[in-house]
């Protein structure tokens, strides 16, 4: 089965390189004209609003054009800091964009809307630069869980208030090597949880090693990357927004020692010849579409090596899932046309628009899930690697049910823009010293506790 795979370490890629409902940064100049259908607006909206973004996703451009078509009296101006990624080499980096945005915010000259994907949102909230959207969301013309996946939207809440709305989201999935699963004669029913955390994964790997081949391992890569993957990247020990650090704890020390032990026992390997890692990360939203009871393979040879087995979300050891958000929009406090900004956000979150977004991210509008699923199934048909033996409605009902289960475990979102660069550098340096054998775990915990506490309070 042709499911695209992404090595587990690629989750560390900075979010600014792939944002906007799955659109690749490499195609910024390859715009494909697409005609979208819009229903003429019942409201008589008028006015101009502007949007600030590091780079302009085509989905945002398309939505702006569709909104103007729906409401002819409106105009949306998109101000993109870069036109193509070659400009990054010329100094137009995300960091430089943030400096320019800060200047505009402080002078009261910022755009009406800001794409928040690339910036540390909490800093702009604390500085009072972003408008509180809570009255709009909870109002009569707002959002509710009956029509929207509020669990995804709620990940952006700050002190019980909303300052941004994601247009879509996706979930980091993991799957098991089909070859290892079959040859070890594993039974999926043994693992009943809705997610794969480290504890559950180790149970599977141990079974494979005991019953089939002791050379199979958990993950490919260095110990420091494995630690960040399971414990560090979601900043479980550092609360930047509230300037709290909880690193010098038995839990942190034990986590370090656990990953080091897995490296020493061959569960995590940096140098290896055979592709024998049991788990792999799936970087495509269509992965959970493949309930194995729903299809048959067209290519028998392809079945011998694929990752369509026991697909579940990646979770923390506590069973919490961090989702990825796409095209997060916030309204600036200085905007003089917040009402029109909200109308544009509502349009982008509407069934009308989200049903036409395609299959690049999970829509936040529940009514748009059916066309989203149809797009995924159409992709499978085009690949011609499998045939569905059930109806589209059965696939939809299965997916929608499982999605509700996954969302019940969601607790926050993953975003590298929320990680302070200086803090991250110190974190990496000290943890790397531990994995090189230069420092003890307890020593690293104390150093990081003191260093990062000082940084956050300077």
N, C-alpha and C positions, 0 to 999 in steps of 0.2 A: 504494500500500500504506500502510495506516495505522500506520506506526511512529512512535511519539512521539519527538520530537527535543528535545534540550536544548542550548542554545547552549554553545559550548566554555568560556566564562568561568564557567558555572555550576558547574564542578568546584571552584571556590573557595568554595562555600557551606560553612559550618561544619557538621561532621558531626552535631552535636547536633540539627540541625533535621530530618534525615532519617536515622533509625537503625532498627534492629530489622527486618532483612529487608525493606527497602523500604517500610515503613509511613510514610505521610505524617504530618507533625506537625499538619496542619490538621484531622485527624479524631480528635483525642484523646477527644472526648466522644461520638463517633458509633460506639458499640460494637455490632457485629453479633454476636448470639449464634450460636454454631456448635457443633454437637455433634460431639465427637471420640470415636473408638472407641479403647479401650485394653484391652489384655490384662491380666487380673489378675496381679499380680506374684507370682513364685515365692518371693521373699524376704519375710521378716516384718520390714519396715522400720517404725520408729516414731521419733517425735521432731518437733520444730519447728525450722525454720531461717528466717532472715530475709534479704531481699535489698534492697540499697540501689541506687537508680537516680535519675537526674535527672528523667526522666519515664517513665511506665510504658507500654511498648509492649503492644498487645493480645496479640501473640504470646506475650509472657512471661506475661501473665495466664492465657491459655488453657493454656499448658504447665503452670503451677502447679496449675490445677484438674484437669487430666488426670492429673498425677502423684499428687495426693491421691486421685483416684478409683482409680488403679491400686494405691496403697498406702494403705488407709483409716486406718492408724495414724499418718499423717504430716500435717503442716500447714506451708504455706509462706506467710510473711507478706511482702508486698511494700511497702516504704516508698518512695514516690515523692516527690521534693522538690517537684514542681509537678504540679498536676492538669490545667491547661490553659495554653497559651502566653501568655494575657493576663497571667499572673502574672510573666512576664519584665519587663513594663513596671513592675511593682511592686517590682522589685529582686531577684526570685528568679531570678537569672541562673545560668549554668553556673559562673561564677567564684565566686558566693556559695555555690553547692552544694559546690564543691570546698573552700571554707573550712570549711564545716560538716563535711564528710567528714574533712578533716584533723584537726579537733578530736576527732571521734569515734575516729579511728584512734589518735591520740596518747594518748587516755584509755583505750584498750582497750575502747571501747563500740560499735565499729562492727558493722554487720550481718555475717552469716556469708558472704554472697556480695555481690559488687559488680559492677554492669554497667559495664564499663570503656570503653565507647564514647566517653564525653565527657571523660575525664580523662587527664592525662599519665601513662601507665602506668609509664614508666621511673622516675619519681620515687617512686612507691609501692613499686616493687621495691627501689630503692636504700635506701629508708627501712626496709625489712624488714616492710612492712605486708601484703604479699601472700604467700600460701603457695606454695612450690615444688611444682608439680603433676607434675614429672617422674616421681617414683616411681609415681604413679597412672597416668600415660599409658603408661609403659613396662612396667608391671606386667602380671600375668596377666589382669587385668580391664581392661586399658588400650585404647589406640588404636593401629592400625597402618595402613600404606599399602594393604594389601590390602582393607580395609573402609572406609577414610576417605581423603579428599583431604588427606594430610599436608602437601603442599606449601603449602596455604593455612594450615593450622594452624601450620606451622613459621615463618611470618612473624612470629609473636608470641614466638619464642624470644629470650631475653636471656641472653647468655653461656652458651649451650648448655643453658639450662633453660627450662621452660615455666611461665608464670604466668597464662595466660589461654587460653580456648578459644572460638573464634568458632562460632556456630551456623550461619552461612551466609556467603557471600561473593559478590561480583560483580566483573566485569572491565570497565574502561573501554574501550569500543569506539569505533572511528572508521570512517566509511564515506565513499564518494565520491559526489558529486553525479551522479546518473544522466544528466541532460541533458548535462553536460560530458563524461562518459565516452563516451557514445554518439556525440556529434557530433565529438569528437576522434578517434574510431575507435581507442580504446585497447584493448589486449589484456591481460586480467588475468594471463595466464601470464608476462608480462614481469617481474612482481614476485613472487618466489618465497618471500620471507621470511614468517614466521608473524605478523608484527606490522607496524604502521606507526610508524616513528620519524620524526624530522624529515628525515633524509637521504632516506628512501624517499618521503616525502610530496613533497619538493621535486622529485624526479624526475618524479612524476606531474603536478604543477602546471606544470612546464616544458613537458611534452609537450602539455598542454591549451593553454597560452599560444601555443606554436609552431604547433600544428596546427589550432587552432580559434579562440580569441579571447584576445588578449593582455591583456584587461581582467580575466580571471579571476585570483583571488588565493587565498592559502593559508588565512588566518584573518581573522576580523573582530575588531577591537578595537585597543587601544593596545599599543605596544611593550612596556611594563612588564608587562602582563598576559600577553603572548605569552612573554616571558622566564620568568615564573613558571610558566607552563603547561608549558614544555619543560625548564626547568632549576631553578626555585626551589621549587616547591610540595612536591616530595619531598625537600627539604633535602639535595641531593647534596653541598653544600659545608659543611654544618654538622652535626656529630654532637653533639646536645645531651646525650645520655646519657653520653658519654665526654668531653664538654667539649673537643672538637677542632674547629678551624676551618681550612679549606683554601680560603680565598677569594682570597688574594693569590697567584694562580697564573696561568700563561699560559693554562691551560684556561678559567678563569673569564673572563678578559679577552677571549679569543677568542669565547667564547659570547655575551658582551654585544655585541661588535662584529658578530657574525653576525646577531643579531636586529635590531640597528639597521640593518644593511645591507638586511635583508629589508623593513623598514619603508620605507626610502628608495627601494627598487626597486618598491614597490607590492605586495609579496607579503602584507603585513599592513596592513590598512586599517581606520581608525577611522571615517571618513566615506565612505559609499558609498550609491548609490541602488539598484543591482541586487544581488540575492541571488546573487552569483557566486563565493562561496567554494567551493573544490573539495572540501574536507574538512569534516566536521561530526562532533561527538561524539554518540554514541547513549547515552541514559541508561536503556535498558531491557534486561533480560536476554534478552528474546526475540529480539533483533537477530541473533545468530549462528544462530538457527534457520533463517534464510532462505538456505539454499544454493540458488542460482538454478536448479540442475538439478532441484529437487524440487517446484517449484510453477509455476503459471501465473496471471497476473493476471486477475481478474474485471472490473476497471475499467481499460480501456485508457487513459483520460485520466490516471489517477493514475500510470501508469508514466512519464509524461513528467517528473515531478518527485518524486523520492523518493531515499532514501539506502540502498537495498538492494544496493549494488554494492561488492564487495571489502571486506566487513566483517571487520576484524581488530582486535586489541587495540592500544591506544596504548602505546608503549614509549619508554624513554629512548634517547638516541643509541647507547648501548652495548647496546641490545636487551633491557633489563630491564623487566619489567612490574610495576607497583605495583597491587595489587588493593585493593578496598574490603571491609571486614569488617563483618558484621552481628551484633549482639547478642553481644558478647564478655563472657564470664563469668569472674570470678576469685574465688578463695576467700581470705578474710582470714586472716592468721596467727593472729589472736586467736580465731577460731572454735573452739568446743569440740565441734563436730559436723561435722568435715571429711568424715567417711565418708558422711554423708547428703547433704552438699553435692555430693560427687562422684557419688553415685547420681543426683541431679537433673540434673547436667551430662550424665552418660551417657544419661539418658532423653531429654534434648533433642537429643542427637547420634545417637540410635538410629534405625534404619530405621522402627520403629513410629511415632515422632513425626514425623520429617523427611518421611516420605511423605505426611503430612497438612498440611504447612506451606503448600502452594500453590506458586505460581510467582513469588514476589516476590524470591527470591534463590537462588543456586545452593546446594544443600545440601552439607554437608561429608561426609555419608554417601553412599558410592558407590551403595548399593542404592536410594537414594531418587531417583536421577537419572531413572529411567524414569517414575515418576509426575510428576516435575517437567516432563519433556519433554511428557508428555500434556497437562498444564495449559497449556503454551505453545501447543500445537497446537489445543487447544479454544478458546483466545483467538482464534487466527487464523480459526477457523471462525465464531466469533461476529461478528468484524469483517466477514466475507463479502467481503473484498477480494482473496483469493487462494484457489486450490484446490490441495491437495497431490496430486501424481500418483504418489507413492511411498507405501509403507507406513509406519506409525508406527515399526516396528522399524528400517527403513532410516534414518529421521530420527534415531532414538536412537543407532544405531551411528555415524553420521556426526558427530553432536554430541559423543558421548563421546570419539571419536578426536581431534577437533580440540581439545577441552578438555584432553586430556593434553598436546598440543603446546603450548598456551598456558601451561599450568602449568609446563612445563619452563623457561620464561623468567621465571617469577615470582621476584622478589627484593625482598620487603618489601611493606608496605601503606601506603596513603595515609590520613593522619589528621591533621586540623588540631589536634587536642588535643595532639599531640606537638610543636607549634611554640610556642615561648615568645613571648608577646605583645610584650614589649619588644624582643626580637631581631627579630621580624617587622616591627615598626614601623620600626626603624633600617634594616633591609634595604630596605623599600619606599621610604623617604625618599631614600636614596642612589642607588638604581637609577633612581628617577624623575628625579632631578637629572641623571643621565647621558642619559636619553632626551629631556630638555628642552634638552640642549646646554649645561648649566651646569657640568658636570665631565667630565673624560676618564675612559675606562674604567679605566686604570691607577690613577688617583687614587681612584676609587670602590672598587677592589679593596683598596687599602691602608687606606682609612678603615674599611671594613667589617671587614677582618681585625683591626684594632686595637680597634674598638668592641666587636665581638661577643666577642672573646677576653676583654676586660676584664669584660663582662657575665657571662660564663659562670664566671668565676673569682672573682667578688665574694663 
